[in-house]
Amino acid sequence: MVQEGGKGQGKGPDACQSKTQAKKPDVFLNLRLRFCFTMLFVVFVICLISMSSMNVYLASSNLQNANYFLSTIAENNGYGLAAPVSDIHTGRGNEFLVWQYKEAEKMKLKQLQSPLNRFLERIFIFRPTFLVLRDFYSARLDSSGRVIKTISPFGSDELNSRAYEIVAAAFASGKREGRFEDFLFRIDDAPYGYLFVVADRSQEYRQEKHLFIGTVTGLIFMLLLAFVIVWNFSRIAVEPVEEAFLRQRNFIADASHELKTPIAVIGANIDVVEQELPGNKWLGYIKTENSRMAELVKNLLYLAKNDADRNNLCMMKFDFANAVEGAALPFESVAMEQGKSMDISVPEEPLWVMGDESHIKQVAVILIDNAIKNSDAGAVIKISVRAEGKKGFLTVYNTGRGIAEKDIPQIFNRFYRADSSRARSTGGYGLGLTIAKSIADSHRGKITVKSEEGKYAEFTFMMPSC
């Protein structure tokens, strides 16, 4: 079924001259990044609230003051806070009187200003333009919106040239007050038709725009500065945790390594005593538990080395289908003895992948052994290998108990067993799937799970192909 060329791959002494392992993500680097992004989010929210408040305050205050400005002019029949004396008595303009009423207007506005506004003006660089004498235009309109008389023209010839356009657009809108471009207008009923007043707010809009740009720039600068500061402080904050973790990891690795020798000695002594006392059930119990302990220590040592990046992988090109078939065949007799059927399906053509063949076989063994242990008599176990694009897939399916949905996110955790009551009968410690996942991660692969409790469980192992 499998081509012969895949069987001899990587068996020679020179096949593993270069031992490499796919770089795993640094746990503490991820921890520092999470710490930084959490702090940056807090800084971002605080700065956003404060800077938005400044922008909202300025815009709302400017609008409130502009509306008050328009209403004051409307109350004075299109003039300022007081009609110019020249217009009242002579009907002609007088520069001195115009200046005088403008100064009076400034003083009046200053007196009307609230204590809160005066206080905020001292704090904010970008202040509301309450005291700014806005350029305005006022006119009398007939019932059709035509200008009968201009009461107060704009101070700018450029704006005066657009006065009729502004009046026509504002009247056509059908609103009594509103905005047209950079102008705020108001239309009041009058005996002759309507009193139209409009104020130029271009200066205020520019001010609000500059404040918005300034706050956005300041926010970006604050975030960059906060990242630099928090990133450096995060190293100090994480360092004690990293040291404790490294000490614990090294302890597990050293303890596991030291336990291998006494366990081996105990096993050898049991074999000798069994020759003197054949059939002793107590020796059988000791031998069984010693074997379990040896398996547990071996798994713990593997995981400790994997955490310390000391599990060197012999990366080479090999036939993925052939490796899986070789790992699965010994389980056929086990399944048959337990009254379970096993179906193995692998492609006839080689499926070349790059990795450590012995570790990939270990993944297959773990998944198949897991399927057999977690199924009852009469269960169907299906093992299949396929290629999709530049990926190889191993799928192990079994009918039976399945896995509860709440347990699926936890099954790859160390020492986790979805059904702890079966732990003694199956002989597992809950480390097999953890080891399989660590091997998959080191090969840039992935293990996914599909299951329905009481019906089936399906594990799929994916790894890149050559």
Buried (B, 14 or more C-beta within 10 A) or exposed (E): EBEEEBBEBBEEEEBBEEEEBEEEEEEBEEBBEEBBEEBBEEBBEEBEEEBEEBBEBBBEBBBEBBBEBBBBBBEBBBBBBEBBBBBEEEEEEBEEBBEBBBEEBBEBBEEEBEEEBEEBBEEBEBBBBBBBBBBBBBBBBEEEBBBEEBBBBBBEEEBEEBBEEBBBBBBEBEEEBEBBEBBBBBBBEBEEBBBBBBBBBEBBBEBBEEBBEBBEEEBEEBBEEBBEEBBEBBEEEBEEEBEEBEEEBEEBBEEBBEBEEEBEEBBEEBEEBBEEEEEEEEBEEBBEEBBBBBBBBBBBBBBBBBBEEEBEBBBBBBBBBBBBBBBBEEBBEBBEEBEBEBEBEBBEEBBBBBBBBBBBBBBBBBBBBBBBBBBEEEBBBBBBBBBEEEBBBBBBBBBBBBBBEEBBEEBBEEEBBBEEEBEEEBEBBBBBBBBBBBBBBBBEBEBEBBBEBEEBBBBBBBBBBE
